[in-house]
Amino acid sequence: MPKYSVIIPVFNRPQEIGELLQSLTAQSYKDFEVLIVEDGSTRTSEAVYETFSKVLAVRYFFKQNSGPGPSRNYGFANAKGEYFIVFDSDCVIPPAYFESVEARMVADPLDMWGGPDSGRVDFTPLQQAMGYTMSSVLTTGGIRGARRQSFQPRSFNMGLSRKVFEATHGFKFDRFAEDIELSIRASKLGFKVGLIESAFVYHKRRTTLGEFFRQVSNFGKGRVLVGKKHPGTIKPTHWFPAFFLLGLIAVPFLLVFTPVIGSVGAVGYALYLIAIFVDSLRTVGNLWVAILSVPSAVVQLMGYGYGFLKAYFIKI
């Protein structure tokens, strides 16, 4: 019986799942199985599965479309491992990932854990920019609460024990912050939840700013849904993108009707975006990626703020 079961829900992304499976063949630690859960795709990954079945302990399941949450639960129910690991299909896994997880589980076991994500130099400059803004503390990113019990693993890189699944029955939301909601319930039940900083993944994110906007808008909606399910979990930091969006809309009008206040606001936004550019250049070391980090951050904050405000004030 494998110690770890990797659950990968996939919907119409056979190319992505191929890259993910290829990265899993290179793991230095081998005691794991892989379950591909095809969530009602019209472009299936079955041919990819058949190719990798020769080099990986991999199983393939096809089910009616229901969203990532139920699809992961389907995988959990069919898994053989002691621990379950969830990856998004657009992730690539470094060779030492499982080695890092196993080292932590031997030294100081966790019931549930998450790891960081990052871009990679062979990703497109826009994908690297999105990777930076999604992990930067200057935006909505960053590993918030990493060293506190409040840390909430995300489903692009999440692990949990079989005991956690049996106690929580897995994901309750079909989509939209289903990972955060599960993390909160696991913590409330007294399970030990934490971050394994060395267990990171390369995360491709989206290929266009329009797709990125829709994705982060869903994140904003999800945060509100979690807040309604678990009162008190919406913090002031979660309002920041909404205020960013409202301020961005207000500045042009302020420049016309109250030029002094409008000018102060415009300068504030300019300084903030310059700080993002400088920090991205320092972090990534690529000028083009740093330039693209500015529109990426704006789209990220506007999208999250839009989804948050829509869900907060309009029933969805």
C-alpha positions as CSV (number, residue, x, y, z in Angstrom):
1,M,0.0,0.0,0.0
2,P,1.5,3.4,-0.9
3,K,2.0,5.9,1.8
4,Y,0.8,8.8,-0.3
5,S,-2.1,9.1,-2.8
6,V,-1.9,12.0,-5.3
7,I,-5.4,13.2,-6.4
8,I,-5.5,15.2,-9.6
9,P,-8.9,16.5,-10.9
10,V,-8.8,17.5,-14.5
11,F,-11.2,19.1,-16.9
12,N,-10.3,19.4,-20.6
13,R,-6.6,19.8,-20.0
14,P,-4.8,16.7,-21.3
15,Q,-1.6,18.7,-22.1
16,E,-1.3,20.1,-18.6
17,I,-1.8,16.7,-17.0
18,G,0.9,15.3,-19.2
19,E,3.4,17.8,-17.9
20,L,2.4,17.1,-14.3
21,L,2.7,13.4,-14.7
22,Q,6.0,13.8,-16.4
23,S,7.3,15.7,-13.3
24,L,6.0,13.0,-11.0
25,T,8.1,10.3,-12.8
26,A,11.2,12.2,-11.7
27,Q,10.5,12.2,-7.9
28,S,13.4,11.0,-5.7
29,Y,10.8,9.5,-3.3
30,K,8.7,6.8,-5.0
31,D,6.2,5.5,-2.4
32,F,3.1,7.1,-3.9
33,E,0.2,6.4,-6.3
34,V,-1.6,8.8,-8.6
35,L,-5.3,9.0,-9.2
36,I,-6.5,11.1,-12.2
37,V,-10.2,12.1,-11.8
38,E,-11.6,13.2,-15.1
39,D,-14.4,15.6,-14.3
40,G,-16.7,15.1,-17.3
41,S,-14.2,16.4,-19.8
42,T,-15.0,16.4,-23.6
43,R,-11.2,16.4,-24.3
44,T,-10.1,13.5,-22.0
45,S,-6.7,12.6,-20.6
46,E,-7.2,8.9,-21.1
47,A,-4.5,8.6,-23.8
48,V,-2.1,10.5,-21.5
49,Y,-2.9,8.1,-18.6
50,E,-2.2,5.1,-20.8
51,T,1.2,6.5,-21.7
52,F,2.2,7.1,-18.1
53,S,0.7,3.9,-16.8
54,K,3.9,2.2,-18.0
55,V,6.1,4.3,-15.7
56,L,3.9,5.4,-12.8
57,A,1.5,3.7,-10.4
58,V,-1.4,5.6,-11.8
59,R,-5.2,5.0,-12.0
60,Y,-7.8,6.8,-14.1
61,F,-11.4,7.6,-13.3
62,F,-14.0,9.3,-15.4
63,K,-17.1,10.8,-13.7
64,Q,-19.9,13.3,-14.5
65,N,-18.9,16.9,-14.2
66,S,-19.4,18.3,-10.7
67,G,-16.5,20.7,-10.0
68,P,-13.1,20.2,-8.3
69,G,-14.4,19.7,-4.8
70,P,-16.5,16.6,-5.4
71,S,-13.9,15.3,-7.9
72,R,-11.2,15.4,-5.2
73,N,-13.6,13.7,-2.8
74,Y,-14.1,11.0,-5.4
75,G,-10.4,10.5,-5.5
76,F,-10.1,10.4,-1.7
77,A,-12.7,7.7,-1.6
78,N,-10.8,5.5,-4.1
79,A,-7.3,6.2,-2.7
80,K,-5.2,3.6,-1.0
81,G,-2.7,5.8,0.8
82,E,-2.3,6.9,4.4
83,Y,-2.1,10.5,3.2
84,F,-3.7,12.3,0.3
85,I,-2.0,15.0,-1.7
86,V,-3.9,17.3,-4.1
87,F,-2.4,19.1,-7.0
88,D,-4.0,21.4,-9.7
89,S,-3.5,20.1,-13.2
90,D,-1.5,23.2,-14.2
91,C,1.3,22.5,-11.6
92,V,4.7,21.0,-12.2
93,I,6.3,19.2,-9.2
94,P,10.0,19.6,-8.4
95,P,11.9,16.3,-8.0
96,A,12.5,16.6,-4.2
97,Y,8.8,17.5,-3.4
98,F,7.9,14.1,-1.8
99,E,11.3,13.9,-0.1
100,S,10.5,17.3,1.6
101,V,7.1,16.1,2.7
102,E,8.4,12.8,4.0
103,A,11.2,14.5,6.0
104,R,8.6,16.8,7.7
105,M,6.2,13.9,8.4
106,V,9.0,11.9,10.0
107,A,10.3,14.8,12.1
108,D,7.1,16.6,13.1
109,P,3.9,15.0,11.6
110,L,1.1,17.1,10.4
111,D,-2.5,16.1,9.8
112,M,-3.0,18.6,7.0
113,W,-0.5,20.8,5.2
114,G,0.2,23.0,2.3
115,G,3.2,24.3,0.4
116,P,4.1,27.5,-1.6
117,D,3.9,27.9,-5.3
118,S,6.1,29.8,-7.7
119,G,6.8,30.4,-11.4
120,R,9.6,28.9,-13.4
121,V,12.0,30.4,-15.8
122,D,10.7,28.4,-18.8
123,F,7.1,29.7,-18.1
124,T,5.9,32.6,-20.2
125,P,6.8,36.1,-18.9
126,L,3.1,36.7,-18.2
127,Q,2.8,33.4,-16.2
128,Q,5.9,34.3,-14.2
129,A,4.4,37.7,-13.5
130,M,1.2,36.2,-12.4
131,G,3.2,33.7,-10.2
132,Y,4.9,36.7,-8.6
133,T,1.8,38.7,-7.9
134,M,-0.1,35.7,-6.6
135,S,2.6,35.0,-4.0
136,S,3.6,38.6,-3.1
137,V,2.7,40.1,0.2
138,L,2.2,43.4,-1.7
139,T,-1.0,42.0,-3.2
140,T,-3.4,39.3,-2.1
141,G,-0.7,36.7,-2.2
142,G,1.9,35.6,0.3
143,I,1.7,32.7,2.7
144,R,-0.4,34.5,5.4
145,G,-0.3,33.0,8.8
146,A,2.5,30.6,7.7
147,R,3.9,30.2,11.2
148,R,0.5,30.3,13.0
149,Q,-2.2,27.8,13.5
150,S,-4.4,30.0,11.2
151,F,-2.5,28.9,8.1
152,Q,-4.9,27.6,5.4
153,P,-3.5,25.2,2.8
154,R,-4.6,25.8,-0.8
155,S,-5.7,23.0,-3.2
156,F,-3.0,23.6,-5.8
157,N,-0.6,22.0,-3.2
158,M,-2.4,20.4,-0.3
159,G,-2.0,17.3,1.8
160,L,-4.2,15.7,4.4
161,S,-4.3,12.4,6.3
162,R,-7.0,9.8,5.8
163,K,-8.2,10.6,9.3
164,V,-8.8,14.2,8.3
165,F,-10.9,13.1,5.3
166,E,-12.9,10.6,7.5
167,A,-13.6,13.3,10.1
168,T,-14.4,16.1,7.6
169,H,-15.8,14.1,4.7
170,G,-13.6,16.2,2.5
171,F,-14.7,19.3,0.5
172,K,-18.1,20.7,1.1
173,F,-18.0,23.4,-1.6
174,D,-18.1,22.4,-5.3
175,R,-15.7,25.2,-6.1
176,F,-14.8,28.8,-5.0
177,A,-12.5,28.6,-1.9
178,E,-13.4,25.0,-1.2
179,D,-9.9,24.5,0.0
180,I,-10.0,27.3,2.6
181,E,-13.3,26.1,3.9
182,L,-11.9,22.6,4.4
183,S,-8.8,24.0,6.1
184,I,-11.0,25.9,8.6
185,R,-13.1,22.9,9.5
186,A,-10.0,20.7,10.0
187,S,-8.5,23.3,12.3
188,K,-11.7,23.6,14.3
189,L,-11.7,19.9,14.8
190,G,-8.3,20.1,16.4
191,F,-6.2,18.7,13.6
192,K,-2.6,19.9,13.3
193,V,-2.4,22.1,10.1
194,G,0.8,23.7,8.9
195,L,3.1,24.9,6.1
196,I,6.0,22.8,4.6
197,E,8.0,25.6,3.0
198,S,10.3,23.3,1.1
199,A,7.4,21.4,-0.5
200,F,6.7,23.9,-3.3
201,V,5.3,23.5,-6.7
202,Y,5.7,25.4,-10.0
203,H,2.3,26.8,-10.8
204,K,1.5,28.0,-14.4
205,R,-1.6,30.0,-13.6
206,R,-3.5,31.3,-16.6
207,T,-2.3,32.3,-20.1
208,T,-4.1,35.6,-20.5
209,L,-5.1,38.5,-18.3
210,G,-8.7,37.9,-19.1
211,E,-8.6,34.4,-17.9
212,F,-6.6,35.6,-14.8
213,F,-9.3,38.1,-14.0
214,R,-12.0,35.5,-14.1
215,Q,-10.0,33.2,-11.9
216,V,-9.2,35.8,-9.2
217,S,-12.8,37.0,-9.3
218,N,-13.8,33.5,-8.2
219,F,-11.3,33.7,-5.4
220,G,-13.0,36.9,-4.2
221,K,-16.4,35.3,-4.3
222,G,-15.1,32.2,-2.5
223,R,-13.7,34.3,0.4
224,V,-17.2,35.8,1.0
225,L,-18.8,32.3,0.8
226,V,-16.3,31.1,3.4
227,G,-17.1,34.1,5.6
228,K,-20.8,33.3,5.4
229,K,-20.2,29.7,6.3
230,H,-17.7,30.5,9.1
231,P,-18.5,34.0,10.6
232,G,-15.5,36.0,11.6
233,T,-13.1,34.6,9.1
234,I,-13.2,37.7,6.8
235,K,-10.4,40.0,7.9
236,P,-9.6,43.6,7.0
237,T,-6.9,42.4,4.6
238,H,-9.6,40.6,2.5
239,W,-11.2,44.0,1.9
240,F,-8.1,45.5,0.5
241,P,-8.8,44.5,-3.2
242,A,-12.3,45.9,-2.9
243,F,-11.0,49.2,-1.7
244,F,-8.3,49.2,-4.4
245,L,-11.0,48.7,-7.1
246,L,-13.3,51.4,-5.7
247,G,-10.4,53.8,-5.3
248,L,-9.3,53.2,-8.9
249,I,-12.7,54.0,-10.1
250,A,-13.0,57.1,-7.9
251,V,-9.6,58.7,-8.7
252,P,-10.5,60.0,-12.2
253,F,-13.7,61.7,-10.8
254,L,-11.7,63.2,-7.9
255,L,-9.1,64.6,-10.3
256,V,-12.0,66.5,-12.0
257,F,-14.0,67.6,-9.0
258,T,-11.4,67.8,-6.1
259,P,-8.0,67.9,-7.9
260,V,-6.0,68.0,-4.7
261,I,-7.5,64.8,-3.2
262,G,-7.5,63.2,-6.7
263,S,-3.8,64.0,-7.1
264,V,-2.9,62.5,-3.8
265,G,-4.8,59.3,-4.7
266,A,-3.1,59.1,-8.1
267,V,0.3,59.5,-6.6
268,G,-0.5,56.9,-4.0
269,Y,-1.5,54.4,-6.7
270,A,1.6,55.2,-8.8
271,L,3.9,54.7,-5.8
272,Y,2.2,51.4,-5.0
273,L,2.6,50.1,-8.6
274,I,6.3,51.3,-8.7
275,A,6.9,49.3,-5.5
276,I,5.4,46.2,-7.1
277,F,7.7,46.7,-10.2
278,V,10.8,47.1,-8.0
279,D,10.0,44.1,-5.8
280,S,9.2,41.9,-8.8
281,L,12.5,42.9,-10.4
282,R,14.4,42.1,-7.2
283,T,12.5,38.8,-6.7
284,V,12.4,37.4,-10.2
285,G,15.4,39.3,-11.7
286,N,13.7,39.7,-15.1
287,L,12.9,43.2,-16.4
288,W,10.1,42.1,-18.7
289,V,8.5,40.0,-16.0
290,A,8.7,43.0,-13.6
291,I,7.0,45.2,-16.2
292,L,4.2,42.6,-16.7
293,S,3.8,42.3,-12.9
294,V,2.2,45.8,-12.8
295,P,-0.8,44.9,-15.0
296,S,-0.9,41.5,-13.4
297,A,-1.2,43.0,-10.0
298,V,-3.9,45.5,-11.2
299,V,-5.9,42.7,-12.8
300,Q,-5.5,40.5,-9.7
301,L,-6.7,43.2,-7.3
302,M,-9.5,44.4,-9.5
303,G,-10.7,40.8,-10.2
304,Y,-10.6,39.8,-6.6
305,G,-12.3,43.0,-5.4
306,Y,-15.0,42.7,-8.0
307,G,-15.8,39.1,-7.1
308,F,-15.7,40.0,-3.4
309,L,-18.0,42.9,-3.7
310,K,-20.4,41.1,-5.9
311,A,-20.7,38.1,-3.5
312,Y,-20.8,40.3,-0.4
313,F,-23.7,42.6,-1.6
314,I,-25.4,40.4,-4.2
315,K,-26.6,36.9,-3.3
316,I,-24.9,34.3,-5.5
